Amino acid sequence: MLFVIVGLFFAGCSKPPPPPERPPSPVITFSAFTSNVDVYISAFGTISAYQNVVVTPQVSGKLLQVHFQEGQVVTNNQLLFTIDPRDFEAGLKKAEATLEMDRADLKLKCDTRDRNLLLLRDKVISKETFERSQLDVDMAEAKVKLDEAALVQARLNLEYSTVESPLDGVTGKVLVDPGNVVTANTTKLVTIRQLSPLYIDFSVSEQDLERIRAAKQRGTLKVGFMTERQLTRIEQKAEGKLGAAYEEVVREFVDQIYTADLAFMDNTVGDNTGAIALRAIIRENTEKFWPGQFVRLGLIVETRTNAVLVPEIAVQTGKNGPYCFVVTPDHTAELRLIKQGPATIGYVIIEDGVRDGERVVLQGHMGLYPGAKTVEIPAGK
């Protein structure tokens, strides 16, 4: 009995067994890499027509005919509208007749003056009589010049009865139907928009002014852009994808980016918005866009060489700032505080904290801590 009690005593004083070792945390990783990267300022923009002309008649009259279909592509000097020309034809004939009559009157007065000049030399008439005949000639010449100007105007009015396109472009809706009376320089007939090239109008914060001005000194700035619909579709496709599948979506995104040249920067900052208006010009692939479309764009202000890149989802934020988990060659997790640079096309530039080739954790952060063992699992599609 004594041996049993002693045995129980020593058994009760023995140390408990150590807790089981925590199993490795499953993670999905990605190798940081280096590349030359364009750094850009993000913005939203709207596509607008290169030229936007509201066609109005230059003479008043009854609109007889429309010579195009709404939405039709038209060329410069193409006939668009016909205004009743009969009044202008009559006005032209009247101007021609008046000119001929006044030219005949001028000839008569010139003949009279020439005869008076001979009489004056023979001292048959006074100098005052000759001067009156010369004055009659001067007045007749002025009247002929006035008639010639009226004739030019009459011809123009007749020409203006046919309204032609002032540019190559696409017509909008016809605003006046045939049969209505239109008023010179007032009635709007149609709007024509030139669609090649095109503009992108956008604005950026005044905080970016110095970066843009410094970049402009190095040459023409490029703008990469994509329509809102295209970008939304790619974002949906990229959602939940990692690894090679994510890289494939990023490559698709890059392939679909269009380019434009910065053409204009306003000379003032908006009082109410604190923003600066800019305009880029699209010279290629203009047939794929339409005025009024919304786009997302990046104004490229810098190119960084051999920048270290990791996917945006690898960067986490803690109380000490942004960080990444890096998996070492012995499959141990290290928490690295990082200096984060600009984001670019799904990736983030890491200025300090992660080196080229190191594997950063994309998924599985919740189960990690410094020194934790990891096991890599393949990225899902």
C-alpha positions as CSV (number, residue, x, y, z in Angstrom):
1,M,0.0,0.0,0.0
2,L,2.9,2.4,0.8
3,F,4.5,1.8,-2.6
4,V,1.2,2.6,-4.3
5,I,0.9,6.0,-2.5
6,V,4.6,6.9,-3.2
7,G,4.1,6.0,-6.8
8,L,1.1,8.2,-7.1
9,F,2.9,11.0,-5.4
10,F,5.8,10.9,-7.9
11,A,3.4,10.5,-10.8
12,G,1.5,13.6,-9.7
13,C,4.8,15.6,-9.5
14,S,5.9,14.8,-13.1
15,K,5.9,17.5,-15.9
16,P,2.9,17.6,-18.3
17,P,3.7,16.6,-21.9
18,P,4.6,19.5,-24.3
19,P,1.7,20.8,-26.5
20,P,1.7,19.4,-30.0
21,E,3.7,21.4,-32.6
22,R,1.5,23.8,-34.6
23,P,1.1,22.5,-38.2
24,P,2.5,24.6,-41.0
25,S,0.2,27.3,-42.3
26,P,-0.9,26.9,-45.9
27,V,0.0,29.9,-48.1
28,I,0.0,31.0,-51.7
29,T,3.1,32.9,-52.7
30,F,4.5,34.9,-55.5
31,S,8.1,35.7,-56.5
32,A,8.9,39.4,-56.4
33,F,10.5,40.5,-59.7
34,T,12.1,43.6,-61.3
35,S,11.0,45.5,-64.3
36,N,11.0,49.0,-65.9
37,V,7.8,50.5,-64.7
38,D,5.8,53.6,-65.8
39,V,4.6,55.6,-62.9
40,Y,1.4,57.4,-63.6
41,I,-1.2,59.7,-62.1
42,S,-4.7,58.1,-62.2
43,A,-7.8,60.0,-63.3
44,F,-11.2,59.7,-64.9
45,G,-11.9,61.3,-68.3
46,T,-14.5,61.9,-71.0
47,I,-13.9,61.4,-74.7
48,S,-15.0,64.5,-76.8
49,A,-15.0,65.3,-80.4
50,Y,-12.0,67.0,-82.0
51,Q,-14.3,69.5,-83.6
52,N,-17.9,70.1,-82.8
53,V,-19.8,72.4,-85.3
54,V,-23.4,73.6,-85.1
55,V,-24.5,74.2,-88.7
56,T,-26.7,77.3,-89.1
57,P,-27.9,78.9,-92.3
58,Q,-26.3,82.2,-93.5
59,V,-29.5,83.3,-95.3
60,S,-33.1,83.3,-94.3
61,G,-35.7,81.4,-96.2
62,K,-37.8,78.3,-96.6
63,L,-36.0,75.0,-96.1
64,L,-36.7,72.8,-99.1
65,Q,-34.6,69.6,-98.8
66,V,-32.3,67.6,-96.5
67,H,-29.6,65.7,-98.5
68,F,-28.3,63.3,-95.9
69,Q,-29.4,60.7,-93.3
70,E,-29.1,61.4,-89.6
71,G,-25.9,59.9,-88.3
72,Q,-24.3,59.8,-91.7
73,V,-20.6,60.3,-92.2
74,V,-20.2,63.4,-94.3
75,T,-17.2,65.1,-96.0
76,N,-16.1,68.7,-96.2
77,N,-18.2,70.7,-98.7
78,Q,-20.8,68.0,-99.0
79,L,-24.3,69.3,-99.7
80,L,-26.5,69.1,-96.6
81,F,-29.5,71.4,-97.0
82,T,-31.2,73.4,-99.7
83,I,-33.0,76.7,-98.9
84,D,-35.5,78.0,-101.5
85,P,-33.2,79.9,-103.9
86,R,-35.8,81.8,-106.0
87,D,-35.6,85.0,-103.9
88,F,-31.8,85.0,-104.2
89,E,-31.9,84.3,-107.9
90,A,-34.2,87.3,-108.4
91,G,-32.0,89.4,-106.2
92,L,-28.9,88.4,-108.3
93,K,-30.7,89.3,-111.6
94,K,-31.7,92.7,-110.1
95,A,-28.1,93.3,-108.9
96,E,-26.8,92.5,-112.4
97,A,-29.3,94.8,-114.1
98,T,-28.6,97.7,-111.7
99,L,-24.9,97.3,-112.3
100,E,-25.3,97.4,-116.1
101,M,-27.6,100.5,-115.9
102,D,-25.1,102.3,-113.7
103,R,-22.2,101.4,-115.9
104,A,-24.1,102.9,-118.8
105,D,-24.7,106.1,-116.8
106,L,-21.0,106.2,-115.9
107,K,-20.1,106.0,-119.5
108,L,-22.4,108.8,-120.4
109,K,-21.0,111.0,-117.7
110,C,-17.4,110.2,-118.7
111,D,-18.2,111.3,-122.3
112,T,-19.7,114.5,-121.0
113,R,-16.6,115.2,-118.9
114,D,-14.3,114.5,-121.8
115,R,-16.2,117.0,-124.0
116,N,-16.1,119.6,-121.3
117,L,-12.4,119.1,-120.9
118,L,-11.9,120.1,-124.6
119,L,-14.3,123.1,-124.2
120,L,-12.4,124.1,-121.1
121,R,-9.1,124.2,-123.0
122,D,-10.8,126.4,-125.6
123,K,-12.2,128.5,-122.8
124,V,-15.8,127.9,-124.0
125,I,-17.0,126.8,-120.5
126,S,-15.9,127.8,-117.1
127,K,-13.8,125.8,-114.8
128,E,-16.7,125.3,-112.4
129,T,-18.8,123.7,-115.1
130,F,-16.0,121.2,-115.9
131,E,-15.6,120.4,-112.1
132,R,-19.3,119.7,-111.9
133,S,-19.0,117.2,-114.7
134,Q,-16.0,115.6,-113.0
135,L,-18.0,115.3,-109.8
136,D,-20.8,113.6,-111.7
137,V,-18.2,111.0,-113.0
138,D,-16.8,110.4,-109.5
139,M,-20.3,109.8,-108.1
140,A,-21.2,107.5,-110.9
141,E,-18.0,105.5,-110.4
142,A,-18.8,105.2,-106.7
143,K,-22.3,104.0,-107.5
144,V,-20.8,101.3,-109.9
145,K,-18.5,100.1,-107.1
146,L,-21.5,99.9,-104.8
147,D,-23.4,97.9,-107.4
148,E,-20.5,95.5,-107.8
149,A,-20.4,94.9,-104.1
150,A,-24.2,94.3,-104.1
151,L,-23.7,91.8,-107.0
152,V,-21.1,89.9,-105.0
153,Q,-23.4,89.8,-102.0
154,A,-26.3,88.6,-104.2
155,R,-24.1,85.8,-105.6
156,L,-23.1,84.8,-102.1
157,N,-26.7,84.8,-100.9
158,L,-27.5,82.4,-103.8
159,E,-24.6,80.2,-102.9
160,Y,-25.6,80.2,-99.2
161,S,-29.0,78.8,-100.2
162,T,-27.2,75.5,-100.5
163,V,-25.7,74.6,-97.0
164,E,-22.6,72.5,-97.1
165,S,-20.7,70.6,-94.5
166,P,-17.8,72.7,-93.0
167,L,-15.7,69.6,-92.1
168,D,-15.4,65.8,-92.3
169,G,-17.5,64.2,-89.5
170,V,-20.6,62.5,-88.4
171,T,-24.0,64.2,-88.4
172,G,-26.4,64.3,-85.5
173,K,-30.1,64.7,-85.5
174,V,-31.7,67.0,-88.0
175,L,-33.2,69.8,-86.0
176,V,-35.4,71.5,-88.6
177,D,-37.7,69.6,-91.0
178,P,-38.2,70.8,-94.7
179,G,-41.0,73.3,-95.1
180,N,-40.0,75.4,-92.1
181,V,-38.6,78.9,-92.5
182,V,-35.1,79.2,-91.2
183,T,-33.4,82.4,-90.0
184,A,-29.9,83.4,-90.9
185,N,-27.2,82.8,-88.2
186,T,-29.9,81.7,-85.7
187,T,-31.7,78.5,-86.7
188,K,-29.7,75.4,-85.7
189,L,-29.9,72.8,-88.5
190,V,-27.6,70.0,-87.4
191,T,-24.5,69.3,-85.3
192,I,-21.5,67.7,-86.9
193,R,-18.7,66.1,-84.9
194,Q,-15.3,65.3,-86.2
195,L,-14.3,61.9,-84.8
196,S,-10.7,61.5,-85.9
197,P,-8.7,62.4,-84.0
198,L,-10.5,62.6,-80.6
199,Y,-9.9,64.3,-77.3
200,I,-9.9,63.1,-73.7
201,D,-10.8,65.8,-71.2
202,F,-9.8,65.1,-67.6
203,S,-8.5,66.8,-64.5
204,V,-5.9,66.1,-61.8
205,S,-5.3,67.6,-58.3
206,E,-3.1,70.6,-58.0
207,Q,-0.8,68.5,-55.8
208,D,0.4,66.8,-59.0
209,L,1.2,70.0,-60.7
210,E,5.0,70.0,-60.0
211,R,5.3,66.3,-61.1
212,I,3.5,67.1,-64.4
213,R,5.5,70.2,-65.1
214,A,8.8,68.5,-64.4
215,A,7.8,65.6,-66.7
216,K,6.7,67.9,-69.5
217,Q,10.1,69.4,-69.6
218,R,11.4,66.0,-70.7
219,G,9.0,65.8,-73.7
220,T,5.4,65.0,-74.7
221,L,3.6,63.1,-71.9
222,K,1.8,59.9,-72.8
223,V,-1.6,58.9,-71.5
224,G,-2.7,55.2,-71.2
225,F,-6.4,54.8,-71.1
226,M,-9.3,52.3,-71.3
227,T,-13.0,52.7,-71.3
228,E,-14.9,52.2,-68.1
229,R,-16.7,49.2,-69.5
230,Q,-13.5,47.4,-70.6
231,L,-11.8,48.0,-67.2
232,T,-14.9,46.7,-65.3
233,R,-14.9,43.5,-67.3
234,I,-11.2,42.9,-66.7
235,E,-11.6,43.6,-63.0
236,Q,-14.4,41.1,-62.7
237,K,-12.3,38.6,-64.6
238,A,-9.3,39.1,-62.2
239,E,-11.4,38.8,-59.0
240,G,-10.3,35.8,-57.0
241,K,-7.5,34.8,-59.3
242,L,-3.9,34.3,-58.2
243,G,-0.6,33.2,-59.6
244,A,-0.4,32.4,-63.3
245,A,-4.2,33.1,-63.8
246,Y,-3.8,36.6,-62.2
247,E,-0.7,37.3,-64.4
248,E,-2.7,36.3,-67.5
249,V,-5.4,38.8,-66.7
250,V,-2.8,41.5,-66.1
251,R,-1.3,40.8,-69.5
252,E,-4.7,41.0,-71.1
253,F,-5.2,44.4,-69.3
254,V,-1.9,45.7,-70.7
255,D,-2.7,44.5,-74.2
256,Q,-6.0,46.5,-74.2
257,I,-4.5,49.8,-73.0
258,Y,-4.8,52.5,-75.6
259,T,-2.4,55.5,-75.8
260,A,-2.9,59.3,-76.3
261,D,-0.6,62.3,-76.1
262,L,-1.1,65.1,-73.6
263,A,-2.0,68.1,-75.7
264,F,-3.1,70.8,-73.3
265,M,-2.8,71.8,-69.6
266,D,-4.9,74.7,-68.4
267,N,-3.2,77.8,-67.1
268,T,-5.1,78.0,-63.9
269,V,-6.3,75.9,-60.9
270,G,-10.1,75.7,-60.5
271,D,-11.2,77.9,-57.6
272,N,-13.9,75.5,-56.4
273,T,-12.3,72.1,-57.2
274,G,-8.6,72.7,-56.7
275,A,-8.1,70.7,-59.9
276,I,-6.3,71.4,-63.2
277,A,-8.0,70.7,-66.5
278,L,-6.0,68.7,-69.0
279,R,-6.7,67.4,-72.5
280,A,-5.1,64.5,-74.4
281,I,-5.4,63.7,-78.1
282,I,-6.2,60.3,-79.5
283,R,-4.7,59.8,-82.9
284,E,-5.0,56.0,-83.4
285,N,-7.9,53.5,-83.0
286,T,-10.4,56.4,-83.0
287,E,-13.0,54.2,-84.6
288,K,-13.3,52.3,-81.3
289,F,-14.5,55.3,-79.3
290,W,-17.4,57.7,-79.2
291,P,-17.8,61.2,-77.8
292,G,-19.2,61.1,-74.3
293,Q,-17.7,57.8,-73.3
294,F,-16.1,57.6,-69.8
295,V,-12.5,56.3,-69.5
296,R,-10.0,55.6,-66.8
297,L,-6.6,56.8,-67.6
298,G,-3.0,57.2,-66.3
299,L,-0.9,60.2,-67.1
300,I,2.7,58.8,-67.3
301,V,5.1,61.1,-65.4
302,E,8.0,58.9,-64.7
303,T,9.7,55.6,-65.7
304,R,11.5,53.6,-63.0
305,T,14.1,51.1,-64.1
306,N,14.6,47.8,-62.3
307,A,11.8,48.4,-59.8
308,V,10.9,45.6,-57.5
309,L,7.2,44.6,-58.0
310,V,4.8,42.5,-56.0
311,P,1.0,42.1,-56.5
312,E,-1.1,44.6,-54.7
313,I,-2.8,41.9,-52.6
314,A,0.5,40.9,-51.1
315,V,0.7,44.3,-49.2
316,Q,-1.0,44.4,-45.8
317,T,-1.3,47.3,-43.4
318,G,-0.6,47.1,-39.7
319,K,-0.1,49.5,-36.8
320,N,3.5,50.1,-37.9
321,G,2.6,50.7,-41.6
322,P,2.5,48.5,-44.7
323,Y,4.2,45.1,-44.6
324,C,4.5,41.9,-46.5
325,F,5.0,38.3,-45.3
326,V,8.1,36.8,-47.0
327,V,8.6,33.0,-47.0
328,T,12.3,32.1,-46.5
329,P,14.0,29.1,-48.1
330,D,13.4,27.0,-45.0
331,H,9.6,27.8,-45.3
332,T,9.5,30.2,-42.4
333,A,7.4,33.3,-42.5
334,E,9.1,36.7,-42.0
335,L,7.2,39.9,-41.4
336,R,8.8,42.7,-43.5
337,L,7.9,46.3,-43.0
338,I,8.1,47.9,-46.5
339,K,8.5,51.2,-48.1
340,Q,5.7,51.2,-50.6
341,G,5.9,53.0,-53.9
342,P,3.3,53.8,-56.6
343,A,0.9,51.1,-57.8
344,T,0.9,50.2,-61.4
345,I,-1.4,47.8,-63.3
346,G,-2.2,45.5,-60.4
347,Y,1.3,45.6,-58.9
348,V,3.0,47.8,-56.3
349,I,6.6,49.1,-56.4
350,I,8.5,48.1,-53.3
351,E,11.2,50.6,-52.6
352,D,12.5,48.9,-49.5
353,G,11.8,45.7,-47.6
354,V,11.6,43.0,-50.3
355,R,14.2,42.0,-52.8
356,D,14.0,40.6,-56.3
357,G,13.2,36.8,-56.2
358,E,11.9,36.7,-52.6
359,R,8.5,35.0,-52.3
360,V,5.8,37.1,-50.8
361,V,2.5,35.7,-49.4
362,L,-0.6,36.4,-51.5
363,Q,-3.1,34.4,-49.5
364,G,-3.1,32.8,-46.1
365,H,-2.1,35.9,-44.0
366,M,-4.6,35.2,-41.3
367,G,-2.7,32.2,-40.0
368,L,0.7,33.7,-40.2
369,Y,3.0,35.2,-37.5
370,P,6.8,35.9,-37.5
371,G,8.6,32.6,-37.5
372,A,5.6,30.5,-38.5
373,K,6.2,27.4,-40.6
374,T,4.5,27.4,-43.9
375,V,3.5,25.0,-46.6
376,E,2.8,26.2,-50.1
377,I,-0.3,25.2,-51.9
378,P,-1.0,25.8,-55.6
379,A,-2.8,28.9,-56.6
380,G,-6.4,28.3,-57.7
381,K,-7.6,29.3,-61.1
